[in-house]
Amino acid sequence: MTTAFHNIEILCLFSVKIKTAILRRLSFGVITLLYITCFFACNSSGKKKITEKNKEKASDSIEVKLELINNTVDIPVEFKAAPDTTHRMFLTDNKGKIRIFKKDSLLVKPFLNIYDKLGPQDKNSFVGTVFSFAFHPQFATNGKFYVCYNSPSKIQGNTCKMVVSQFTTSKSDPDVADLKSERNVLELEGKNIQNNGAQILFGPDGFLYISIGDDKGIDSTYQYHAQDLSLLNGKLLRIDVTKLPYTIPADNPFVGVKNERPEIWAYGFRKLWHYSFDPLTRQLIGGDVGENNDEEIDIVEKGANYGWPVMEGDSVFRKAGSANKSAYTAPVSTYTHNTGICVIGGNYYYGNGIPSLKSKYVFADFNGSLFALTKTANGNWIRNPLKIVNKPTEPLLICGCSVDANNDLFIMGMLNGKTGTKGAVYKVVKM
């Protein structure tokens, strides 16, 4: 591979050994600092045999095809419709930018370029990585949006700090962010924090949800924090940004509990990379990235513990501590690294373009795979693979999976070709 990977958080490092066209397991954490960054991840050597929950059969696959929308953005990870009447689509580029599609064309000038505020950075720096952004529920009238990114740290020895900030659009041009409007919401310092920013999203309740990872990357001395309620790593937070920097919703599960952070909504995650709310049931669902063996899809409930680092999917990751599975909320679907390498998450699909996916949760894996998850009448979950009939000739690495205002389905990622890696955005359509 001639081009390695620089500053995205959902990324992985390719193993030198490729096992029948499937990448050897990588582990969330930027490990090679050259030009793009890829999910680095695990060592699958010596792993025990694990039964997959909702293991699919090849005969159950649903056929779809891809329509290329754009291949000029470096590392596209999110694609969101503006909650206004402009019909604009906003694309998060992990390499420090947010771009706008207007009338199906990518505007030349970025909506936001975080380097315009931070200044130039060393090419190997983690500073400037943009993980996610979220529109304020009243964005159409107040122009507010929120960005999660890596900022310089003043603490000696720290690579950077993770920041969530509020911005507003320019008063003179709604297609450009006002960088001077930045107001800090949350800052998090700590070991390996450069790898642990993930997604921010407003829920149907009007509160801002923030997922923070508990990935050690390549640091063998890292201490996992997902079970420690006094720390924010390995958690999903829920805060109220009506008054900055933020306040705590009164019904958060750990409000008033000594030595437990009231921001926490749920915990025990390794890397809740992308999550979404079902627009019909308002249920929160997302993909938690594994390390050695399992990837998992979780229904996230208030105050629930999802087990990391004791559990990884349905298997025991760390024997020290409680390995009583009943103590943790189980995933609704898991799969091993024989099927994928790094779960991305996705959205419920309620569009009309692909009838066979109607009302299913469609999600992706970094290795280029797509799946549809269906809950049956008896409460079981069935996972079906989606067969991409016109898959690109170059290996496709999926970094994001989302829907637009019309409920059309899109995937974002990178094509790993002989001459290097380039970003790509595709619309998923019926065969």
N, C-alpha and C positions, 0 to 999 in steps of 0.2 A: 504494500500500500504506500503510495508515494506521498500522500497528503495525510497528516495526522490531524488531531482534532482539538479545537481551542475553545474555550469558555462558554459552554452551555451547561446546563445543569442536569439535563436529562441524558447524559451522555454516557458512552461506554468506550472502552478500548478494545480493538479487535485483537483476538488471540492469534498467535502465529499458526496454531493448528486450527483448521476449519473442519468441523465434523459434518460430513455430508451436507455441505451448503448451509449448515446452521452454525452461527458464531458460537464459540465457546463462551461460557457465561462471564459477563462483565459486571461491574458493581457500581452504581451511581457514585461518581466522584470523578473529577477531571484529572486524568492521569497523564496524558501526553499534552504538552503545551506547545502546539505548533500553529495550526491554522483553524481547526474547528474543535470541538471537544466531543468526546463520545462517551456514552455510559460505560464506565469501567466497572468491572464487577467481579465475578467470583471465580473461585477455583472449584471446578466441578469434579476434580479428581477424588476418587475414593468415596463418592457419594452413594448413599444407600438407595435401594430401589423404593420408590414412593408411588403410591397409587394416586392418580389425579382425580380430583373431584370434578364431576361433570365432563369426563373424558369423551371427546367427540369421535365420531367415525367419519372416514373420508366420504362415505356415501351420503352423509348428512350435509355436505357443503352447499352453500348458496353462492351462485355465480354473480359477480359484479364486474364492472370495468372502470378504468380511470380516464378522466379527461384532464389534461395538463392545463392549469390556470396560470402558473408562473414558475420560472426557474432562475430568477435573478436575485432572490433574497438569500443571504448566507445560511442562516440556521432558523427557519420558521418553526415556531412551536405552538402558537395560538392563532386562531382566526375567529374574530368576533364581530358581530353586527352592531353598529352604533344604535343605541336605544333612542333614536329620534326619527325624523322623517327624511333624512338625507340619503338613505339607502347605501351608506358607506360601510365597507368592511375594513377592520383594523387587524393588521398582522404583526404579531410580536416576533422580532428578530432577536435571538438570544445574544447576538453580537452588538448589543447596545442601542437598538433602535425599535421604534414602532412605526409601521408603514401603513398607508391608506390605499385601498382599492376604491376608485370612484368610477362608476359606469364601466366596470370590468377592466379598468386600466390602473396600473400602479403609478401613483403620483411620484414624480422624481424626488421631490423634497420630502424627507421623513417627517412624520407628524411629531416625533420626538427622537432626538439623538442625544443620549445621555452623556456622550463625550463632549458635546458642546458646553456642558456644565462642569464636568469633571476635568476636562482637558485631556490632551493626548496621554496614552498609557503605553508602557512597554508591551510589546506584542505577546509576551507570555503572561501578562498580568490577568488576574481574575477580576480586577476592578473594572466595572462597567458592564459586567454580565447582567442582562435583563432576563429575569425568570418568568415574570407574569405581569399582567395589568388588569385592572377591573374598572368598569364604568360605574360611577355613582348612580343609584336608582333614578335620580332626577337630573341626569346628565344633560338631557334635552334643554333644560332651563338654567342649570347652574354651571354646566361645562366642567364639572369636577370628575377626575379620574385618579386612579391610584396605581403606583408602580412598585414592584418588588425587584430590587437590584443590589449589586455589590458595590460598596462605596469604600474609599480609603479609610483605614483605621489609624487612630492616633496611638494605639497601644503597641508598644514595641514587641516585635515577634509575631503579631497577628498579620495574616495575609491581607485581610479586608474585614469589613463588617457587612451584615445583611441589613438592608434598609427597606422599609415600606413608607412611601411618601405620597402626599396628596399634591396634585397639580391641577391647573385649570387650562382651558384652551385660550388662545390669544383672542383678545377682544376685537382685533382687526382682521383676523383670519382664522376661522374655525377649523381649518385643516392643519394648523400648527399649534403645538403646545407652548404655553408661556413658562419657560424654565425658571423665571424669577418668582413664579407663584408657588414654588415648592414649599410645602409645610410638612415637617416630620411627623409621622404617626408612630412608628416603631423602629427601634434599632436593636440588633442582636450581635454581640461579640461572642467569640468563643473559638475553640479549637475546631478546625475543619469547617467553619461556618461557610466558607466560600463554596462548598459543595452542597449545602443543605437548604438553600432557598428553593421554593417550589411554586405553589399556585396561590393566588389570592382571588377571591370571588365573593360578590354580594349574594346572600341568600334571599329567598322569598320573604324572609322576616325583616329585611332591610339592614341586617348586620353584616359586617365584613368578616369572612372566614379566611384564615391564613394557615397553610400547612408548612411545617418546618421539619426537615429530615433529621435522621439520626444515623447518618452514613459515615463510617470511619474513613472511607476512601482507601488510601494506601498506608494510613497511619496505624501501625500495630499497637501504639500506646493509647489509642482513643478509648475512652470509657463511654459505653452506651448510656443514654439518659432517658430513653423512652418510658421507663417505668418509674422515673423520679418526677413526682408532681410538683417539685419545687423548681424545676427547670422546664424550658420551652421546647427543647429538642425532642423530636419524635412525637409531636403533638399536632392536633388541629385546633387552632384558636378561633374564638368568636368574640368580636369587639364591636363597640358602637363608636362610629367616627363622627357623630353629629356634632360633638364638641371635641376639638383637637387638644392634645394628641389622640386620646380616646378615653372612653369610659367602659365600664363592665356591665353587660346586660344582667339585670337582677336575677334572671332564671338560669344563668350559667351554673353548671353542676358543682363547682368547687368554690363558689362565693362564700366567704366567711369561714372557710376551713383553714386552720392553722398550718403554715408551711406548705400550702398548696396554691399554685398560681391560679387566680380567678379567671384568667383569660382562656384557660383550657376548656375545650368542648368535648374532646375525645382524645385518647392517647394509645400508646403501644404500637406506633407506626415506625417502619424503617424509612419509607419514602413515599408518602401519599402524593405522587407526582401530579396527577390530574384527577379531579373529581367534578361532579356536576349534580344538579338537582333535577329530579324528574319533574317536568312542568305540570304533570297531572296530579301526582301524589305528594310532591314536595320532598320526597325521600332523597337523601344524599347518598351517592354511590361513587366509588373511586377505585383506582388501582394502586396497590401498595407494592413497591418494587422489592423483590427478594434479594438474597445474597448468594447462598450456596446452591439451593435446590428449587425453591418454590416461588412462583408469582401468584398474587392473589387479588381478587375483587372483593371489596367490603361494602356492605350497607352500613353507613356510619350513623350511630345513634348517640344521643346525649349521654355523656359520662362513661361510655363503654371503653373497655380495655381490649386492644386487638393483639396483645401478646408479645410483640417484639421487645427485647431480643430473646425471650424464652422460646417463643414460637416463631416459625417462619412458615406461613401458610398453615397446613395441617400437620407439619412435622416439627419436632423439637430441634431448635437451633442451639440453645445453650442449656445444658443440663443443670448448671448451678442455679439455684432458686427454684421456684415452684414450676413443675412441669405438668401440673394438673390442668388438662385442656379445658375442663369445665369452668375454670377461673377466668377464661378469656372468651371474647365474642369471636365465633368462628367465621371465616370467610364464606361467601356464598358460592365462590368458584375458585379453584386453584389449578395450576398446571406446572409441570416440571420443565427443566431446561432441555428436555427432548422435544418440547413443543414450541417454546419461545425463550427469550433471554432477558427481557426487561419489559414489564407491563407498562403501558402508557396511560390507559384509561380511555374514556370516551363519553358518549351521551346517549340518552334514549332517543330513538328515532321515531318521529311522528309525521314524517313527510309522506307524500303521495308518489314520489318518483320511483321508489323501490318497494313495491307492495310486500315482498317476501320478508322485509325487515321491519314492517310496521309494528310499533309498540315493543320493539326489542332494544336492549341495551347493546350498542355497538361500540366495541373498543379495539385497541390496537396493541401490538407488541413491537418493540424496536427492531426486531428482525424482519419487519415488513409484512407481518401477518395481521389479518383482521378477523374478528370473531363477533358473533351475535349471541347474547345471553337472554334466555327467556325463562320467566317464572311460570311454572305450571299451576293448574288449579289446586293441586295437593301441596303446593308450597315448595316443591323441588325446583332447582335451577338447571337448565339444560344449555350447554354451550355448543354452538355450531361454528365451524370455520367458514369464512367467506373466501371463495376462490376468485382471485383476481385474474381474469382470463387474458388480459393484455399487460401483465406485469412488466415494468421496464426491463430492458436487457441488462442494465447496470443494477447492482444490488441496491434496493430501496430500504432505507433506514427510517422508520416512522417515529417522529418526535411529538406529534400531536394529532388529535382526532376530535372534530367538533362539528356542530351544525350551525347554519345561519338562520336569519329571521324567517326564511321560507321553509325551514326544516330540511334543507338540502345538506348532504353529508360531505365533509371535506377531511382530507388527511394532509399533514405537513411533515416534511422531513428532508432527508438528504439522499442524493444519488452518489454512490461511491464508485467512480469510474477510474479508468487507467490513468487519467491525467489529473486526478484529484477528486475532491468532493464539492458538490454544488447543491444548493437548496432547491426544493421543489414543493409546490402546492398543487394538489389534485382534487377534483370533484369526483365523488364516487357515484356512479350511475348504474341503472339496471342493465343487464346483458341483453 
